[in-house]
Amino acid sequence: MENHIVEFRFLAEPTDVNFGGKVHGGIVMKWIDQASYACAAQWSKRYCVTVSANAIRFIRPVLVGQLISVEARIVHTGKSSMHIYVVVRASDPRGDKPSVTNRCFISFMAVDEAGFPVKVPTFEPVADEDKKLEEVAKHAKDFAKQLDDDFEQSLGWK
Ligand SMILES: CC(C)(COP(=O)(O)OP(=O)(O)OC[C@H]1O[C@@H](n2cnc3c(N)ncnc32)[C@H](O)[C@@H]1OP(=O)(O)O)[C@@H](O)C(=O)NCCC(=O)NCCS
Protein backbone atom coordinates (compact mmCIF):
# COMPACT_ATOMS: atom_id res chain seq x y z
CA MET A 1 0.00 0.00 0.00
CA GLU A 2 1.15 3.56 -0.72
CA ASN A 3 2.92 5.61 1.93
CA HIS A 4 0.05 8.10 2.29
CA ILE A 5 -2.67 5.51 2.94
CA VAL A 6 -3.43 3.20 5.87
CA GLU A 7 -6.28 0.72 6.00
CA PHE A 8 -7.50 -1.13 9.11
CA ARG A 9 -9.77 -4.16 8.65
CA PHE A 10 -11.50 -5.98 11.50
CA LEU A 11 -14.89 -7.22 12.73
CA ALA A 12 -17.22 -4.98 14.78
CA GLU A 13 -17.37 -6.71 18.16
CA PRO A 14 -20.30 -7.29 20.56
CA THR A 15 -18.51 -5.11 23.15
CA ASP A 16 -18.79 -2.13 20.71
CA VAL A 17 -22.59 -2.01 20.95
CA ASN A 18 -24.69 0.95 22.19
CA PHE A 19 -28.11 0.98 23.91
CA GLY A 20 -29.83 0.87 20.51
CA GLY A 21 -28.05 -2.35 19.48
CA LYS A 22 -25.77 -0.68 16.90
CA VAL A 23 -22.07 0.17 17.16
CA HIS A 24 -21.49 3.16 19.45
CA GLY A 25 -20.61 6.44 17.69
CA GLY A 26 -17.70 6.95 20.10
CA ILE A 27 -16.22 3.58 19.05
CA VAL A 28 -16.36 4.64 15.39
CA MET A 29 -14.58 7.89 16.32
CA LYS A 30 -11.89 5.86 18.10
CA TRP A 31 -11.35 3.74 14.95
CA ILE A 32 -11.07 6.95 12.91
CA ASP A 33 -8.56 8.46 15.36
CA GLN A 34 -6.44 5.30 15.46
CA ALA A 35 -6.30 4.77 11.68
CA SER A 36 -5.53 8.43 11.05
CA TYR A 37 -2.84 8.48 13.76
CA ALA A 38 -1.18 5.49 12.04
CA CYS A 39 -1.45 7.31 8.70
CA ALA A 40 0.08 10.54 10.08
CA ALA A 41 2.90 8.68 11.88
CA GLN A 42 3.64 6.60 8.76
CA TRP A 43 3.82 9.77 6.63
CA SER A 44 5.86 11.93 9.02
CA LYS A 45 7.88 9.17 10.78
CA ARG A 46 7.12 11.11 13.96
CA TYR A 47 4.87 11.00 16.98
CA CYS A 48 1.73 12.97 16.09
CA VAL A 49 -1.10 14.59 18.03
CA THR A 50 -4.70 15.14 16.94
CA VAL A 51 -5.41 18.84 16.30
CA SER A 52 -8.99 18.74 15.08
CA ALA A 53 -11.66 16.44 13.64
CA ASN A 54 -13.94 18.08 11.10
CA ALA A 55 -16.99 17.17 9.08
CA ILE A 56 -17.46 13.80 10.76
CA ARG A 57 -20.59 12.29 9.29
CA PHE A 58 -22.56 9.29 10.49
CA ILE A 59 -24.19 8.14 7.26
CA ARG A 60 -25.41 4.64 8.15
CA PRO A 61 -25.34 2.56 11.35
CA VAL A 62 -22.61 -0.03 11.84
CA LEU A 63 -23.77 -3.47 12.97
CA VAL A 64 -22.02 -5.90 15.28
CA GLY A 65 -20.39 -8.68 13.23
CA GLN A 66 -19.86 -6.55 10.13
CA LEU A 67 -16.46 -6.48 8.47
CA ILE A 68 -15.13 -2.94 8.89
CA SER A 69 -12.61 -1.12 6.73
CA VAL A 70 -11.23 2.20 7.98
CA GLU A 71 -9.19 3.87 5.24
CA ALA A 72 -7.17 6.96 6.17
CA ARG A 73 -5.28 8.91 3.52
CA ILE A 74 -3.20 12.07 3.62
CA VAL A 75 -4.83 14.60 1.30
CA HIS A 76 -3.09 17.82 2.34
CA THR A 77 -0.03 18.88 4.33
CA GLY A 78 1.02 22.20 5.82
CA LYS A 79 4.26 22.93 7.67
CA SER A 80 3.70 20.56 10.60
CA SER A 81 0.11 19.54 9.95
CA MET A 82 -1.31 16.60 8.04
CA HIS A 83 -4.93 16.63 6.91
CA ILE A 84 -6.39 13.19 6.49
CA TYR A 85 -9.55 11.96 4.79
CA VAL A 86 -11.04 8.95 6.52
CA VAL A 87 -13.76 6.73 5.14
CA VAL A 88 -15.35 3.87 7.08
CA ARG A 89 -17.03 1.05 5.17
CA ALA A 90 -19.00 -1.92 6.52
CA SER A 91 -20.09 -5.16 4.89
CA ASP A 92 -21.38 -8.60 5.74
CA PRO A 93 -18.22 -10.79 5.77
CA ARG A 94 -20.19 -13.45 3.85
CA GLY A 95 -19.94 -11.23 0.83
CA ASP A 96 -22.16 -8.19 0.31
CA LYS A 97 -20.87 -4.94 -1.22
CA PRO A 98 -19.39 -2.58 1.43
CA SER A 99 -21.42 0.52 2.31
CA VAL A 100 -19.87 3.81 3.37
CA THR A 101 -20.99 4.39 6.97
CA ASN A 102 -18.82 7.36 8.00
CA ARG A 103 -16.38 9.88 6.67
CA CYS A 104 -14.47 12.86 8.04
CA PHE A 105 -11.40 15.04 7.83
CA ILE A 106 -9.02 14.85 10.74
CA SER A 107 -5.86 16.89 11.26
CA PHE A 108 -2.69 15.84 13.05
CA MET A 109 0.49 17.69 13.90
CA ALA A 110 3.93 16.03 14.04
CA VAL A 111 5.85 16.84 17.22
CA ASP A 112 9.32 16.16 18.58
CA GLU A 113 10.15 14.60 21.96
CA ALA A 114 9.59 17.96 23.69
CA GLY A 115 6.19 18.44 21.99
CA PHE A 116 7.35 21.14 19.55
CA PRO A 117 6.04 21.09 15.95
CA VAL A 118 8.17 19.33 13.36
CA LYS A 119 8.12 19.98 9.61
CA VAL A 120 6.49 17.15 7.64
CA PRO A 121 7.13 15.98 4.05
CA THR A 122 4.89 17.79 1.56
CA PHE A 123 2.10 15.73 0.03
CA GLU A 124 1.73 16.30 -3.72
CA PRO A 125 -1.53 14.79 -4.97
CA VAL A 126 -1.25 12.89 -8.26
CA ALA A 127 -4.56 11.10 -8.71
CA ASP A 128 -7.55 13.27 -9.71
CA GLU A 129 -9.49 12.12 -6.65
CA ASP A 130 -6.62 13.16 -4.35
CA LYS A 131 -6.43 16.58 -6.05
CA LYS A 132 -10.14 17.11 -5.47
CA LEU A 133 -9.90 15.89 -1.88
CA GLU A 134 -7.02 18.29 -1.22
CA GLU A 135 -9.22 21.22 -2.23
CA VAL A 136 -12.01 20.04 0.11
CA ALA A 137 -9.49 19.45 2.93
CA LYS A 138 -8.12 23.00 2.57
CA HIS A 139 -11.65 24.32 2.75
CA ALA A 140 -12.37 22.16 5.85
CA LYS A 141 -9.16 23.43 7.52
CA ASP A 142 -9.99 27.09 6.80
CA PHE A 143 -13.54 26.58 8.01
CA ALA A 144 -12.36 24.86 11.24
CA LYS A 145 -9.87 27.65 11.92
CA GLN A 146 -12.60 30.25 11.37
CA LEU A 147 -14.82 28.36 13.83
CA ASP A 148 -11.93 28.32 16.36
CA ASP A 149 -11.69 32.11 16.00
CA ASP A 150 -15.46 32.54 16.31
CA PHE A 151 -15.54 30.44 19.50
CA GLU A 152 -12.64 32.33 21.00
CA GLN A 153 -14.10 35.73 20.17
CA SER A 154 -17.64 34.95 21.29
CA LEU A 155 -16.40 33.44 24.58
CA GLY A 156 -14.00 36.31 25.13
CA TRP A 157 -10.90 34.08 25.10
CA LYS A 158 -9.09 36.42 22.72
C1 LIG B 1 -2.25 20.51 18.71
C2 LIG B 1 -1.57 21.70 19.40
C3 LIG B 1 -0.11 21.33 19.70
C4 LIG B 1 -1.67 22.88 18.43
O1 LIG B 1 -1.09 23.98 19.05
P1 LIG B 1 -1.38 25.46 18.49
O2 LIG B 1 -0.36 26.39 19.01
O3 LIG B 1 -2.81 25.78 18.69
O4 LIG B 1 -1.12 25.23 16.97
P2 LIG B 1 -1.15 26.20 15.75
O5 LIG B 1 -2.25 27.20 15.82
O6 LIG B 1 0.25 26.72 15.60
O7 LIG B 1 -1.50 25.19 14.57
C5 LIG B 1 -0.69 24.03 14.38
C6 LIG B 1 -1.02 23.44 13.03
O8 LIG B 1 -2.37 22.96 13.04
C7 LIG B 1 -3.15 23.62 12.03
N1 LIG B 1 -4.47 23.89 12.65
C8 LIG B 1 -4.75 24.76 13.63
N2 LIG B 1 -6.05 24.71 13.92
C9 LIG B 1 -6.60 23.81 13.09
C10 LIG B 1 -7.94 23.31 12.92
N3 LIG B 1 -8.95 23.74 13.67
N4 LIG B 1 -8.15 22.35 11.98
C11 LIG B 1 -7.13 21.90 11.23
N5 LIG B 1 -5.85 22.32 11.35
C12 LIG B 1 -5.59 23.28 12.28
C13 LIG B 1 -2.40 24.90 11.72
O9 LIG B 1 -2.68 25.32 10.39
C14 LIG B 1 -0.97 24.49 11.91
O10 LIG B 1 -0.53 23.79 10.77
P3 LIG B 1 0.92 24.09 10.05
O11 LIG B 1 1.99 23.82 11.09
O12 LIG B 1 0.97 23.05 8.97
O13 LIG B 1 0.89 25.49 9.58
C15 LIG B 1 -2.27 22.07 20.75
O14 LIG B 1 -3.54 22.63 20.48
C16 LIG B 1 -2.40 20.84 21.63
O15 LIG B 1 -1.46 20.43 22.30
N6 LIG B 1 -3.59 20.25 21.64
C17 LIG B 1 -3.82 19.00 22.36
C18 LIG B 1 -3.50 17.82 21.44
C19 LIG B 1 -4.07 16.53 22.01
O16 LIG B 1 -4.04 16.32 23.22
N7 LIG B 1 -4.63 15.69 21.13
C20 LIG B 1 -5.31 14.48 21.55
C21 LIG B 1 -4.38 13.37 21.97
S1 LIG B 1 -3.16 13.02 20.77
PDBQT file of the ligand as one rigid body, heavy atoms in Angstrom, charges set to zero:
ROOT
HETATM    1  C1  LIG A 201      -2.252  20.511  18.714  1.00  0.00    +0.000 C 
HETATM    2  C2  LIG A 201      -1.571  21.698  19.400  1.00  0.00    +0.000 C 
HETATM    3  C3  LIG A 201      -0.112  21.334  19.699  1.00  0.00    +0.000 C 
HETATM    4  C4  LIG A 201      -1.670  22.879  18.433  1.00  0.00    +0.000 C 
HETATM    5  O1  LIG A 201      -1.090  23.980  19.054  1.00  0.00    +0.000 OA
HETATM    6  P1  LIG A 201      -1.382  25.461  18.486  1.00  0.00    +0.000 P 
HETATM    7  O2  LIG A 201      -0.356  26.387  19.009  1.00  0.00    +0.000 OA
HETATM    8  O3  LIG A 201      -2.808  25.784  18.693  1.00  0.00    +0.000 OA
HETATM    9  O4  LIG A 201      -1.125  25.229  16.972  1.00  0.00    +0.000 OA
HETATM   10  P2  LIG A 201      -1.154  26.203  15.753  1.00  0.00    +0.000 P 
HETATM   11  O5  LIG A 201      -2.253  27.200  15.819  1.00  0.00    +0.000 OA
HETATM   12  O6  LIG A 201       0.250  26.717  15.598  1.00  0.00    +0.000 OA
HETATM   13  O7  LIG A 201      -1.496  25.191  14.571  1.00  0.00    +0.000 OA
HETATM   14  C5  LIG A 201      -0.688  24.032  14.375  1.00  0.00    +0.000 C 
HETATM   15  C6  LIG A 201      -1.017  23.443  13.032  1.00  0.00    +0.000 C 
HETATM   16  O8  LIG A 201      -2.369  22.957  13.042  1.00  0.00    +0.000 OA
HETATM   17  C7  LIG A 201      -3.153  23.621  12.035  1.00  0.00    +0.000 C 
HETATM   18  N1  LIG A 201      -4.466  23.895  12.646  1.00  0.00    +0.000 N 
HETATM   19  C8  LIG A 201      -4.749  24.764  13.632  1.00  0.00    +0.000 A 
HETATM   20  N2  LIG A 201      -6.053  24.711  13.924  1.00  0.00    +0.000 NA
HETATM   21  C9  LIG A 201      -6.603  23.808  13.092  1.00  0.00    +0.000 A 
HETATM   22  C10 LIG A 201      -7.935  23.309  12.924  1.00  0.00    +0.000 A 
HETATM   23  N3  LIG A 201      -8.952  23.740  13.668  1.00  0.00    +0.000 N 
HETATM   24  N4  LIG A 201      -8.145  22.353  11.983  1.00  0.00    +0.000 NA
HETATM   25  C11 LIG A 201      -7.135  21.900  11.229  1.00  0.00    +0.000 A 
HETATM   26  N5  LIG A 201      -5.848  22.324  11.353  1.00  0.00    +0.000 NA
HETATM   27  C12 LIG A 201      -5.592  23.278  12.280  1.00  0.00    +0.000 A 
HETATM   28  C13 LIG A 201      -2.401  24.902  11.723  1.00  0.00    +0.000 C 
HETATM   29  O9  LIG A 201      -2.684  25.316  10.389  1.00  0.00    +0.000 OA
HETATM   30  C14 LIG A 201      -0.968  24.486  11.911  1.00  0.00    +0.000 C 
HETATM   31  O10 LIG A 201      -0.530  23.792  10.767  1.00  0.00    +0.000 OA
HETATM   32  P3  LIG A 201       0.921  24.085  10.049  1.00  0.00    +0.000 P 
HETATM   33  O11 LIG A 201       1.986  23.820  11.090  1.00  0.00    +0.000 OA
HETATM   34  O12 LIG A 201       0.968  23.054   8.972  1.00  0.00    +0.000 OA
HETATM   35  O13 LIG A 201       0.887  25.486   9.576  1.00  0.00    +0.000 OA
HETATM   36  C15 LIG A 201      -2.267  22.068  20.749  1.00  0.00    +0.000 C 
HETATM   37  O14 LIG A 201      -3.536  22.625  20.476  1.00  0.00    +0.000 OA
HETATM   38  C16 LIG A 201      -2.398  20.844  21.632  1.00  0.00    +0.000 C 
HETATM   39  O15 LIG A 201      -1.457  20.427  22.300  1.00  0.00    +0.000 OA
HETATM   40  N6  LIG A 201      -3.592  20.254  21.643  1.00  0.00    +0.000 N 
HETATM   41  C17 LIG A 201      -3.821  19.001  22.365  1.00  0.00    +0.000 C 
HETATM   42  C18 LIG A 201      -3.503  17.816  21.444  1.00  0.00    +0.000 C 
HETATM   43  C19 LIG A 201      -4.067  16.533  22.007  1.00  0.00    +0.000 C 
HETATM   44  O16 LIG A 201      -4.039  16.319  23.218  1.00  0.00    +0.000 OA
HETATM   45  N7  LIG A 201      -4.627  15.690  21.128  1.00  0.00    +0.000 N 
HETATM   46  C20 LIG A 201      -5.312  14.485  21.551  1.00  0.00    +0.000 C 
HETATM   47  C21 LIG A 201      -4.385  13.371  21.969  1.00  0.00    +0.000 C 
HETATM   48  S1  LIG A 201      -3.157  13.022  20.773  1.00  0.00    +0.000 SA
ENDROOT
TORSDOF 0
